[in-house]
Amino acid sequence: MIKIVAKAQVKADMVEAYKAAAKELVEKSREEEGNVFYALNVSTADPCCLTFIESWKDQAAIDFHNATEHFTRIIPQLNAMCEGAQQVDFYTEVEY
């Protein structure tokens, strides 16, 4: 399983528009076969810091997701509402 944390600093006047645009992305991503978890989160310390936390079955599921119509259409819209680029990090779980 692969987890993704995609953090964005959204322009203060665009936070509500960002959340609204992200709603479709979250809903459609959750329907994808390889998706385990997909949510948009807001920082408790900074209401302009919004972070997608995702979990995917494997890299093939991520590749499929990144090529979907909703992803390729919505992500550029979200990026336009941000101060700079998103920080995207990929993780695998440490198994004990």
C-alpha atoms as an extended CHARMM CRD file, in Angstrom:
* protein
*
        96  EXT
         1         1  MET       CA              0.0000000000        0.0000000000        0.0000000000  PROA      1               0.0000000000
         2         2  ILE       CA              1.2030000000        3.5180000000       -0.8470000000  PROA      2               0.0000000000
         3         3  LYS       CA              0.1470000000        6.6270000000        1.0170000000  PROA      3               0.0000000000
         4         4  ILE       CA              0.2820000000       10.1360000000       -0.4180000000  PROA      4               0.0000000000
         5         5  VAL       CA              0.3210000000       13.4050000000        1.5230000000  PROA      5               0.0000000000
         6         6  ALA       CA             -0.2110000000       16.3870000000       -0.7870000000  PROA      6               0.0000000000
         7         7  LYS       CA              0.0200000000       19.6850000000        1.1000000000  PROA      7               0.0000000000
         8         8  ALA       CA             -1.0330000000       23.0320000000       -0.3790000000  PROA      8               0.0000000000
         9         9  GLN       CA             -0.9030000000       26.5790000000        0.9240000000  PROA      9               0.0000000000
        10        10  VAL       CA             -4.1090000000       28.0430000000       -0.5010000000  PROA      10              0.0000000000
        11        11  LYS       CA             -4.5890000000       31.7660000000       -1.0620000000  PROA      11              0.0000000000
        12        12  ALA       CA             -6.7490000000       33.1110000000        1.7810000000  PROA      12              0.0000000000
        13        13  ASP       CA             -9.4710000000       34.3760000000       -0.5350000000  PROA      13              0.0000000000
        14        14  MET       CA             -9.6030000000       31.0310000000       -2.3920000000  PROA      14              0.0000000000
        15        15  VAL       CA            -10.0070000000       28.5510000000        0.5040000000  PROA      15              0.0000000000
        16        16  GLU       CA            -13.7520000000       28.0020000000        0.0650000000  PROA      16              0.0000000000
        17        17  ALA       CA            -13.4300000000       27.7390000000       -3.7240000000  PROA      17              0.0000000000
        18        18  TYR       CA            -10.5900000000       25.2290000000       -3.2590000000  PROA      18              0.0000000000
        19        19  LYS       CA            -12.7160000000       23.0910000000       -0.9430000000  PROA      19              0.0000000000
        20        20  ALA       CA            -15.6520000000       23.2350000000       -3.3810000000  PROA      20              0.0000000000
        21        21  ALA       CA            -13.4970000000       22.2430000000       -6.3700000000  PROA      21              0.0000000000
        22        22  ALA       CA            -11.8510000000       19.4540000000       -4.3800000000  PROA      22              0.0000000000
        23        23  LYS       CA            -15.2050000000       17.8890000000       -3.4480000000  PROA      23              0.0000000000
        24        24  GLU       CA            -15.6550000000       16.2510000000       -6.8720000000  PROA      24              0.0000000000
        25        25  LEU       CA            -12.0410000000       15.0510000000       -6.8510000000  PROA      25              0.0000000000
        26        26  VAL       CA            -12.4900000000       13.4180000000       -3.4460000000  PROA      26              0.0000000000
        27        27  GLU       CA            -15.7990000000       11.7820000000       -4.3630000000  PROA      27              0.0000000000
        28        28  LYS       CA            -14.6300000000       10.3800000000       -7.7060000000  PROA      28              0.0000000000
        29        29  SER       CA            -11.2520000000        9.2750000000       -6.3590000000  PROA      29              0.0000000000
        30        30  ARG       CA            -12.9430000000        7.2950000000       -3.5880000000  PROA      30              0.0000000000
        31        31  GLU       CA            -14.8560000000        5.3700000000       -6.2730000000  PROA      31              0.0000000000
        32        32  GLU       CA            -11.6670000000        4.2010000000       -8.0230000000  PROA      32              0.0000000000
        33        33  GLU       CA            -10.9440000000        0.5060000000       -7.6130000000  PROA      33              0.0000000000
        34        34  GLY       CA             -7.4180000000        0.8940000000       -6.2290000000  PROA      34              0.0000000000
        35        35  ASN       CA             -8.3010000000        3.5930000000       -3.6990000000  PROA      35              0.0000000000
        36        36  VAL       CA             -8.2250000000        2.6780000000       -0.0160000000  PROA      36              0.0000000000
        37        37  PHE       CA             -8.6620000000        6.1580000000        1.5030000000  PROA      37              0.0000000000
        38        38  TYR       CA             -8.9190000000        9.7050000000        0.1210000000  PROA      38              0.0000000000
        39        39  ALA       CA             -9.6790000000       12.8480000000        2.1260000000  PROA      39              0.0000000000
        40        40  LEU       CA             -9.0370000000       16.5730000000        2.1290000000  PROA      40              0.0000000000
        41        41  ASN       CA             -7.9170000000       17.9390000000        5.5010000000  PROA      41              0.0000000000
        42        42  VAL       CA             -7.4450000000       21.4420000000        6.8670000000  PROA      42              0.0000000000
        43        43  SER       CA             -4.7180000000       22.3280000000        9.3450000000  PROA      43              0.0000000000
        44        44  THR       CA             -5.9080000000       23.1980000000       12.8440000000  PROA      44              0.0000000000
        45        45  ALA       CA             -3.1110000000       25.7900000000       13.0120000000  PROA      45              0.0000000000
        46        46  ASP       CA             -3.5660000000       27.3800000000        9.5680000000  PROA      46              0.0000000000
        47        47  PRO       CA             -6.9300000000       27.3860000000        7.7650000000  PROA      47              0.0000000000
        48        48  CYS       CA             -5.1430000000       28.0820000000        4.4550000000  PROA      48              0.0000000000
        49        49  CYS       CA             -3.0940000000       24.8790000000        4.7010000000  PROA      49              0.0000000000
        50        50  LEU       CA             -5.0990000000       22.1020000000        3.0370000000  PROA      50              0.0000000000
        51        51  THR       CA             -3.7580000000       18.5860000000        2.6650000000  PROA      51              0.0000000000
        52        52  PHE       CA             -4.9470000000       15.5640000000        0.7520000000  PROA      52              0.0000000000
        53        53  ILE       CA             -4.1870000000       12.3280000000        2.5810000000  PROA      53              0.0000000000
        54        54  GLU       CA             -4.6020000000        9.2960000000        0.3490000000  PROA      54              0.0000000000
        55        55  SER       CA             -3.9590000000        5.5800000000        0.4390000000  PROA      55              0.0000000000
        56        56  TRP       CA             -3.6770000000        3.4330000000       -2.6920000000  PROA      56              0.0000000000
        57        57  LYS       CA             -3.4270000000       -0.3070000000       -3.2470000000  PROA      57              0.0000000000
        58        58  ASP       CA             -0.3030000000       -0.0120000000       -5.4200000000  PROA      58              0.0000000000
        59        59  GLN       CA              1.5510000000        2.1700000000       -7.9390000000  PROA      59              0.0000000000
        60        60  ALA       CA             -0.7060000000        0.9700000000      -10.7690000000  PROA      60              0.0000000000
        61        61  ALA       CA             -3.7090000000        2.3970000000       -8.9010000000  PROA      61              0.0000000000
        62        62  ILE       CA             -1.9100000000        5.7380000000       -8.5110000000  PROA      62              0.0000000000
        63        63  ASP       CA             -0.9670000000        5.7750000000      -12.1920000000  PROA      63              0.0000000000
        64        64  PHE       CA             -4.5940000000        5.0990000000      -13.1330000000  PROA      64              0.0000000000
        65        65  HSD       CA             -5.7900000000        7.8380000000      -10.7660000000  PROA      65              0.0000000000
        66        66  ASN       CA             -3.3200000000       10.3880000000      -12.1390000000  PROA      66              0.0000000000
        67        67  ALA       CA             -4.6160000000        9.7530000000      -15.6740000000  PROA      67              0.0000000000
        68        68  THR       CA             -8.3350000000       10.0750000000      -14.8770000000  PROA      68              0.0000000000
        69        69  GLU       CA            -10.3820000000       12.8720000000      -16.4040000000  PROA      69              0.0000000000
        70        70  HSD       CA            -11.3370000000       14.2870000000      -13.0060000000  PROA      70              0.0000000000
        71        71  PHE       CA             -7.7180000000       14.3750000000      -11.7870000000  PROA      71              0.0000000000
        72        72  THR       CA             -6.2990000000       15.9640000000      -14.9490000000  PROA      72              0.0000000000
        73        73  ARG       CA             -9.0950000000       18.5580000000      -15.0080000000  PROA      73              0.0000000000
        74        74  ILE       CA             -9.3480000000       19.4860000000      -11.3140000000  PROA      74              0.0000000000
        75        75  ILE       CA             -5.7090000000       19.4810000000      -10.1640000000  PROA      75              0.0000000000
        76        76  PRO       CA             -4.7160000000       22.4330000000      -12.4240000000  PROA      76              0.0000000000
        77        77  GLN       CA             -7.7200000000       24.3650000000      -11.0730000000  PROA      77              0.0000000000
        78        78  LEU       CA             -6.6210000000       23.6560000000       -7.4870000000  PROA      78              0.0000000000
        79        79  ASN       CA             -3.0080000000       24.5550000000       -8.2220000000  PROA      79              0.0000000000
        80        80  ALA       CA             -4.1160000000       27.9510000000       -9.5650000000  PROA      80              0.0000000000
        81        81  MET       CA             -5.6030000000       28.7320000000       -6.1400000000  PROA      81              0.0000000000
        82        82  CYS       CA             -2.3480000000       28.0630000000       -4.2700000000  PROA      82              0.0000000000
        83        83  GLU       CA              0.6350000000       30.0690000000       -3.1330000000  PROA      83              0.0000000000
        84        84  GLY       CA              3.3510000000       28.1250000000       -4.9560000000  PROA      84              0.0000000000
        85        85  ALA       CA              3.4690000000       24.4200000000       -5.7060000000  PROA      85              0.0000000000
        86        86  GLN       CA              1.9480000000       21.6270000000       -3.6540000000  PROA      86              0.0000000000
        87        87  GLN       CA              4.3350000000       19.5190000000       -1.6120000000  PROA      87              0.0000000000
        88        88  VAL       CA              3.6240000000       15.8740000000       -2.4670000000  PROA      88              0.0000000000
        89        89  ASP       CA              5.2230000000       13.0500000000       -0.4900000000  PROA      89              0.0000000000
        90        90  PHE       CA              4.8140000000        9.2980000000       -0.9340000000  PROA      90              0.0000000000
        91        91  TYR       CA              5.0120000000        6.8090000000        1.9450000000  PROA      91              0.0000000000
        92        92  THR       CA              4.9700000000        3.1070000000        2.5550000000  PROA      92              0.0000000000
        93        93  GLU       CA              4.1050000000        1.7720000000        5.9750000000  PROA      93              0.0000000000
        94        94  VAL       CA              6.7950000000        0.4470000000        8.2630000000  PROA      94              0.0000000000
        95        95  GLU       CA              5.8280000000       -3.1010000000        9.1140000000  PROA      95              0.0000000000
        96        96  TYR       CA              6.6750000000       -4.5970000000       12.4860000000  PROA      96              0.0000000000
